[in-house]
Amino acid sequence: MTVDAVMDITKQALFLIIKVSLPMLLVSLCVGLVVSIFQTVTSIQEQTLTFVPKIICVFLSMILFGNWMMTAILEFMTELWTNFGLYAGG
C-alpha cells in the first residue's frame, strides 16, 4: 500500500465525517443562534437555556438524517472492504 493510497483513503474518510456531521452541526448552530437572539431580546442571562433545545433538535435531526448518514457510511465501508485485497496486497 502506497502513501498516496493511504492519503486518498484518509481524505475520503475526513470528507465523509464532515459530510455526515454537517446536518447536526448546522441544526445546532441555528438553534443556538435563535435561542441567543431570544435571550438578548428578553434580557434572560441563563447560560444553560440553550442546551435542552439544542439536544432535542440534534436528536430530531439524527432521526431525520440518520438513514442518509448510515447509507453514506456503509457505502464507504463497503468500498473499503471491497478493495481490501488491493490495499493489503499492493
N, C-alpha and C positions, 0 to 999 in steps of 0.2 A: 504494500500500500504506500503510495507516494504522499509527499507532503501536500501536493496540490489536491489530492482526493480528500485528505483529512480537512484541509481548509474549506473545500467545497461542501462537505457534509456539515461542518461547523457553521458555515454561512447559512445553509439551508435550515439548520436547527434553530439558529438565533432568529432568522426571519419568521419561522413558524411560531416561535414563542411570542414575538411581538405581534404577529397577526392574530393569534388566538387570544392573547390577553387584552388586546385593544378595545373590544366592546365593553368589557367590565371596567377598564380604566376610564373610558370616556363617560360611562354612566356615573361612575363615582365622582368624576370631575364635575359633571353637570349638576348632580345633586348637591355636591358641596358648594358650588357657586350659588345655586338657588337658595340654599339654607343660609349662606353667608349674607346674601342680599337681604333675606328676610330678617336676619339678626341685626343688620345695620339699620334697616327701616324701623324696626320695633325697639331698637336700643337694648336688646337682650344680649348679655355678655356671657352666656353659658357656653363653655368650651366643648362640653360633651353632647350638645344638641345635634351635631351633625352625624354622630355615629350610628344611631338607630335608622334614620332614613337611608344612609349610605349602605348599611348592611342589608336592609330589606331590598333596595333597588339592585344591588350587586347580585343578591340571591335570585331575584327575578330575571335579571339579565343572563345568569347562568342557566336558568331553566329555559329561557327563550333561545339562547345561542348555543346551548350545550350539545345538541345534535350536530351542528355545524363544526363546533370545536373538536368533538370526538372524531368526526369523519376526517377532518384535516390531519389530526394526529395519527389516526390509523393509516391513512394514505402514506404519510411519511414513513411510518414504521414498516409498512408493507414493502415500500420501495427499498428501505434499508435491508430488510431480511431477504428480499428477492435478489439483491445484488451482493449478498454476504460472501458468496463464493469468489466474486471478483475482488472484494476487499481483502479477504483472507489469503487468497492465492497469489495476488499480484504484488 
